[in-house]
Amino acid sequence: MADREGKKDTLNKVQKAVIAIAETQEGQIFFNWLMNRCYFQKSTVVGDPASHEINIHGTLFNEASRRVYLDIRRGIPSALLKKIEHL
């Protein structure tokens, strides 16, 4: 039980830190860069244009990268997300 509360406290601290960073202009620029780097608004499917085959490993890598931004994004208020995602 105490372990679960410790994890919750850590998550709250991280979420507060993410929000504090997202409130700054520099933080918004960084999160916008991270969003683009993590394929948030792009297709994560990787394919070979010649053979039309899907590259499973590349697709999984891109989707795992996208998940990083999605996890961070979950803790950012919507007003800040609008600023970040529409730079």
C-alpha positions as CSV (number, residue, x, y, z in Angstrom):
1,M,0.0,0.0,0.0
2,A,2.8,2.4,0.9
3,D,4.6,1.6,-2.4
4,R,1.5,2.5,-4.3
5,E,1.2,5.9,-2.5
6,G,4.9,6.5,-3.2
7,K,4.4,5.9,-6.9
8,K,1.4,8.2,-6.9
9,D,3.4,11.0,-5.2
10,T,6.1,10.6,-7.7
11,L,3.6,10.8,-10.6
12,N,2.1,13.9,-9.1
13,K,5.5,15.6,-8.8
14,V,6.3,14.7,-12.4
15,Q,3.0,15.9,-13.7
16,K,3.5,19.2,-11.8
17,A,6.9,19.6,-13.3
18,V,5.6,18.9,-16.8
19,I,2.9,21.5,-16.4
20,A,5.4,24.0,-15.1
21,I,7.7,23.4,-18.1
22,A,4.7,23.6,-20.5
23,E,3.7,27.0,-19.1
24,T,6.9,28.6,-20.4
25,Q,7.5,29.6,-24.0
26,E,10.7,27.5,-24.1
27,G,8.8,24.5,-22.8
28,Q,6.1,24.9,-25.4
29,I,8.8,25.0,-28.1
30,F,10.4,21.9,-26.6
31,F,7.2,19.9,-26.4
32,N,6.3,20.9,-30.0
33,W,9.6,19.6,-31.1
34,L,9.1,16.4,-29.1
35,M,5.6,16.0,-30.5
36,N,7.0,16.2,-34.1
37,R,10.0,13.9,-33.2
38,C,7.6,11.3,-31.8
39,Y,5.3,11.1,-34.9
40,F,2.3,12.4,-33.0
41,Q,0.6,14.0,-36.0
42,K,2.1,11.7,-38.6
43,S,1.6,8.1,-39.7
44,T,3.7,5.7,-37.7
45,V,3.4,3.0,-40.4
46,V,6.7,2.4,-42.3
47,G,6.4,0.8,-45.7
48,D,8.6,0.0,-48.6
49,P,7.3,2.0,-51.6
50,A,8.8,-0.5,-54.1
51,S,7.3,-3.7,-52.7
52,H,4.4,-2.2,-50.7
53,E,5.3,-4.3,-47.7
54,I,5.0,-2.9,-44.2
55,N,8.2,-2.8,-42.1
56,I,7.0,-4.2,-38.8
57,H,10.2,-3.2,-36.9
58,G,10.1,0.4,-38.1
59,T,6.4,0.7,-37.4
60,L,6.8,-0.6,-33.9
61,F,9.7,1.8,-33.2
62,N,7.7,4.8,-34.5
63,E,4.6,3.8,-32.4
64,A,6.8,3.3,-29.3
65,S,8.2,6.8,-29.9
66,R,4.7,8.2,-30.3
67,R,3.7,6.6,-27.0
68,V,6.3,8.6,-25.2
69,Y,4.7,11.9,-26.2
70,L,1.2,10.5,-25.5
71,D,2.2,9.6,-22.0
72,I,3.6,13.1,-21.4
73,R,0.7,14.8,-23.2
74,R,-1.9,13.1,-20.8
75,G,-0.7,15.4,-18.0
76,I,-0.8,18.7,-19.8
77,P,-3.9,20.9,-19.5
78,S,-5.8,21.3,-22.8
79,A,-5.2,25.1,-22.9
80,L,-1.5,24.5,-22.9
81,L,-1.8,21.6,-25.4
82,K,-3.4,24.0,-27.9
83,K,-0.4,26.3,-27.6
84,I,2.0,23.5,-27.9
85,E,0.4,21.6,-30.8
86,H,-0.4,24.6,-32.9
87,L,3.0,26.4,-33.0
